[in-house]
Each structure stands twice: as structure tokens, then as C-alpha cells.
């Protein structure tokens, strides 16, 4: 899942702590995080400016 952000580092750190995810190797300027055992969904945080005027809705169920 890719998420646009003006501050991808901050957002990736927040979600990483919340989900227990770690930073994964990435070959672009974006930040990739996922489970330490590499079994589960991966989140990619990309820098994007300016952000859209409308709300960027996200619903993430984690069981």
C-alpha cells in the first residue's frame, strides 16, 4: 500500500511503532516498512507535495 505524505519519515515512524513494523530495504526516496518476519502487508510512504485538497481516507484493519 502506498501512502502520499508531506513528511513520509514521520508518518512511517508513527505507523512502524504502532504496528511493530521495521524499515525495509528500498531503492527509491520513499520509505518502506513491514513486519520484521516479512510476513504481512508492506506500507510505502512517498513524499508528495502539495497534498490533494480533498481528504485522503484510509481504513486499515490489522488482525
C-alpha positions as CSV (number, residue, x, y, z in Angstrom):
1,X,0.0,0.0,0.0
2,X,1.4,3.4,-1.0
3,X,0.6,6.5,1.1
4,X,1.5,10.0,0.0
5,X,2.7,12.4,2.7
6,X,4.5,15.7,3.1
7,X,6.6,14.1,5.8
8,X,7.0,10.4,5.0
9,X,9.6,9.8,7.6
10,X,7.4,11.0,10.4
11,X,4.4,9.0,9.2
12,X,6.4,5.8,8.6
13,X,7.9,6.1,12.2
14,X,4.4,6.5,13.6
15,X,2.9,3.6,11.8
16,X,6.0,1.5,12.4
17,X,5.8,1.9,16.2
18,X,2.0,1.4,16.2
19,X,2.2,-1.9,14.1
20,X,5.6,-3.2,15.3
21,X,7.0,-2.8,11.8
22,X,10.6,-2.2,10.8
23,X,12.1,-0.3,7.9
24,X,12.8,-2.5,4.9
25,X,15.3,-2.0,2.1
26,X,14.0,0.3,-0.5
27,X,15.5,1.5,-3.8
28,X,13.7,4.9,-4.1
29,X,13.4,8.0,-2.0
30,X,10.2,6.6,-0.4
31,X,10.2,4.7,2.9
32,X,9.1,1.1,3.1
33,X,8.1,-0.6,6.3
34,X,6.8,-4.1,7.1
35,X,6.7,-6.9,9.7
36,X,10.1,-8.0,10.9
37,X,9.5,-11.5,9.7
38,X,8.5,-10.2,6.2
39,X,5.1,-12.0,6.5
40,X,2.4,-9.5,6.0
41,X,1.4,-6.3,4.3
42,X,4.1,-3.7,3.4
43,X,3.5,0.1,3.6
44,X,5.3,2.5,1.4
45,X,5.4,6.2,2.3
46,X,6.2,8.5,-0.6
47,X,6.9,12.3,-0.5
48,X,4.2,14.2,-2.3
49,X,3.7,17.9,-2.3
50,X,1.3,19.6,-2.4
51,X,-1.2,17.2,-0.9
52,X,-4.7,16.9,-2.5
53,X,-7.3,19.4,-1.2
54,X,-9.8,16.6,-0.5
55,X,-9.4,14.2,2.4
56,X,-7.3,11.1,1.8
57,X,-9.3,8.4,3.5
58,X,-7.6,5.3,4.7
59,X,-9.1,2.3,6.6
60,X,-6.6,-0.2,7.8
61,X,-7.8,-3.4,9.6
62,X,-5.0,-5.2,11.3
63,X,-5.8,-8.5,13.0
